[in-house]
Structures are given as structure tokens and as C-alpha cells.
């Protein structure tokens, strides 16, 4: 019975991801968030973003679903919880005086950052959380404005990702940090480009998601560096215990590209 219930939840989440626009899912998740915090309370997992513990993290994925990936308490995935731990423990990100640019803001971070920072800017073409409805390839911000930029799992959706990276570099301060997380297959030496593929079903088969335009390989880091960044490939789980990795629901080999403007 328990296995049937889990399979049913897997299929339900997959159905939502593949059939409803992300903007609607964000609005619904915000509405039901207090209920999730109440009914899922437990001790098995901890979401470091809100510090609360739960009896369950949920599977997540458009095709092949990952176990213990989604915390319904904050709507965070493994990469969000890992990034939170890194920013909190290893950087000066949370200095209230920092100017922060958040591209396609994730709902797990949005309210916390909005309350914490005096200068918090959100930008995206479609997200209901974004204050500035702008194209990442042509932003209205002045040069050298931001101390930190968060742009996570965005570039794989952008047709001209080189232009987007160049624009992110332009608005970042010298020695500022951009976190540019993308799906990377490190076994690939070269990125697979699918921009000419129009059929979303084929893109889904090739890239694991219907709205992805490419699968990045190891050359992603060279791409970033040629636009004026020094890239640090941070595998932050290397600094955590196995118990912490399990408790927070993290992926061991997740890479955080910490990109410093030089």
C-alpha cells in the first residue's frame, strides 16, 4: 500500500510539472505552503532554509524522478538547500548592505531575501515573483551594480546564453560573485546544443525537460571564464557528513559554480 501511494505521488508530481505552466505552480505552492508545514511535521528530514523538520521529502523530476528531492515546507530542491548552506556558512552573502540580483527567483528564497536585504532585485520574463519583467540578455541595470547575483537553472533555457552571461558580468561589481547553477553532465566534454530543435517532446527526450535548449558539459566552465569570470567549482557536500547529506536531502556530487568577476 505504501509503495502504491508513493508511485501515485510520483505520477501526480510528474503530471503537474509536464502539464501546467510554472507560474501557476508557483502561485499554488505559495497558497498551500502553510498546510504543508503542518501536515508533514516530523524528524526524518530537515530543511535548512526554514530550519523545520519533516517526516517526508517528496520525489521530483520531469521524467526520472529523484527520491527525497522536494521539501514542500519551502518548495526547495536539493540544489536550493545545498546553496543555502554554502551561502550561509561560507560567504558574506547575507550582509544586509549587499545589492542582490536574483534572476528567476525561487520561491524557497524569495520571502526570506526580500525581508532581509535592503537592496534586493528580482528579474525574469515570466515569474510572478519577479519585480522586473526583463530579458536576461538585455537588463536595465547599470554597470557594476550588484555584489551577488543568483541565476540558478536559467541559462539552459536561454537561446543566447553567451549574451546572457556577458550581461550578468556587466552588472556585477568587480570581485562580485555570481552563482550560475545549471544542469551539467561532467562526463560530456562538450555541451549538446539543441536550439534548432522545435519539438518539445524531442527536447524532453534529449535534455530531460521540454523547455531546455541544451545539456551542458565540462566546457560550461570555460564558457563562463571567457566572459570575464574566475570560476570555482564548489562541491560543498565534500564538507558535510553523510548524516547531514541524508538529513538535508542533498546530492553528493552537485557542483556550485561560484563565478567571481575579475
N, C-alpha and C positions, 0 to 999 in steps of 0.2 A: 504493500500500500504506500509506504514511504517513497519507494522508487518511482511508482506511478505518479505521485504528487510532484516529485522533483522534475520528472520528464514533462509533466503538464506545465510547470512553471517555465522550464526551458523553452518550450514551444510558444508559450504566451509572450515571453520577452522577445523572442525572435520575430514573432508576428508583429509586435508593436514597432520594433526597430525598422522592419522592412516595409511597413505599410502606412506609417504616419509620419508627417514632417517633424523634424527635430524641434522646431519652435513650439509646436503643440505639446510634444512630450515634456519639454521644459516647463511649460505652464502647468500641466497636470501634476508633475512631480513636486512643484512648489506647493500646490494646493494640498496634496496628500502627505507631505513630509511630516507634520506633527503626529499623524496617525501611525506612520511607520516607526517613529521613535518610541511610541508607546507599546505597540503590539510585539515588537521584535526585541525588546529589552532582554538582556541575558549576560553571560560571562564568557562565551566561547571566543568571540572576536571583539576587537577594539578599533574604532575609527579614530585615529589621532587628530583628525581635523576638528571634531567636536568633543573629543575626549570621552565619548559614551561607548558602552559595551553592549553587544547584541548576541542573540543566540544563533544568528544566521547571517551570512553574506550570500548573495544570490549569484547564479550563473549569468554571464553576459557575453554577447557576441552576435554579429550579424549572421554568421554561418556556423563556424566551430566555436561553441560556447566554452568559456573558461570558468572553472569552478571557483567559488568564493571570490568573485571579482567585484560585484556591485554591492556597496553599502547603501541601503535605502534610507538610512538615517541622514546622510548628507548628499546622496546621489553621487558618491565618489567611486572611481575605479582604482585599480591597483596603482596606476601611474600617478593619480592625484594624491593618494596617500603617501606614496614614496616622495613625491616632490614636496609635499608639505613638511615631511620630516627633514628633508635636506635643507629647505629654506629656513626652517625654524632653528635647526641645530648648527648649521654650518655657514650661514651668510648673515649679512646685515639687512636683509630684505625688509624686515619688519620695523625698521626705523620709520617713525611716523612722518618724518620730513621728506622721505623719498617720493619722487614723482614716478608713478607706476602706470604703464600702459599694458592693458590686458586685452589681447585680441581673442575674439570669440569666447567671452568669459564663461567659465564653467560655474554652474550653479552651486557646486560644493564650496567654492571660494568666494563667490560674489558678495554676499551679505557681510561676511567677515571683513573682507578687504575694504568694502565701502564704508563701514563703520570705523575701521582702524586708521586709514590713511586720509590725510588732508587733501592729497592730490592723486586721485585715482581715476584714470580714464579707461573707459571700455569702448571697444570698437569692433564692428562686424557689419556685414551687409544684411544679415537675416536674423540674428539672435534678438529675442525680445528683451534680453538683459543689456544690450549694447546701447550706450548713450549716443555714440557717433555711428551713424549708418554710412560707413565708408568702405571703399575698396582698399584692401591692404597694399595694393600696388600703387596707390596714389592717395596718401593720407594728408590731412590738413594741418598737421603739427609742424612746428618749426624744427630746424636742425638742432641736434644736441640737447633735447628737452628732457629725456627720461633717464632715471637711474637704473630702472629694471624694466624689462619687457617680458611678458609671458605670452607665448604664442605656441600653444600645445595642440598637436594633431590638427593643424590648419594647412600647412604647406602642401600636403599631399592632395588637397582639394583645389589648389590654386593653379590656373593654367600656366602662368609665367612665374614660377617660383623664384627664379633668379631675380626678377624685378622686385618681387615681394621682399626677398632677403636684403636687397640693396636699399629698399625703402626703410626697413627696420633698422638697418645700420645707420641710416641718415638721421633718424630721430632719436637715437640713443646717444647719451653722453660718452665722451672718451673715458675708457675704463668702466663704462656701464656694462651691465650683464643682461643678455637676452637668453631666456630658456626656450629652446626651439625643439621641443619633443616631436618626433614623427615616428610612424611605424618603420622599423629598419630590419631588414634581413641581413645579418652580418655575414652570412655565407655567400651573399652576392657581392661581387667586386664592383659591378656597375648597376646603376638604377635602371629599372624597366619602365620605359615611358609609354603611357597609354593614352596620351592626349587626343590622338586621332580616332580612338575608339568611341563611337557614339552610343552603342547598345549598352545600357546599364547592366544587363544580365551578363554580358561578356566581361565588363569591368568587375562585376561582383565575383565572377569565377577567377579572374586573373589577380585581383588585388585584395579580395576579401571583403570588399564593400562597394556598393553600386556607385557611390559618389567619389571614389578615389580615382585619381588620374595617373598614379604611378605607384610602384613599390621601390622604396629607397634601398640602395646597397651601401657598401662602405664608402663609396665616393661621395656620399652626402656630406661628410665632414670636410672634404676638400672643396666642395661647392660653397660651404659656409665660409671657409677661410679665404677663398679668393675674393670675397666681398668685404674684407677688412676686419675679420674676427680672428681671435685665437680661441680654438675650441678645446675644452677639457671634457673628456668622455668619462663622466662620473657614473660608476656602478655602485650606488650607495648601499645596496644590500650587503656589499662586502664588509661594511662597517657595523652591521647588525647581526644579532644572534639568530639561529634557526628558529628559536621560540618567538622572537619578535617578528620575524618574517611571516610566520604562520599566523600569529595573533592579529597582525595588521592586514593580512591578506595581500601580500606583495609577490611580485615576480622577481626571482633572484637575479636574472641577467639583464633586467631593464636598464637601459642607458639614458642618463640625463645629459643632453648636450648643453653644457654651460659655455656660452659664447660671449667672450669679452671683446669689446670694441677697442681696437688698437690704433 
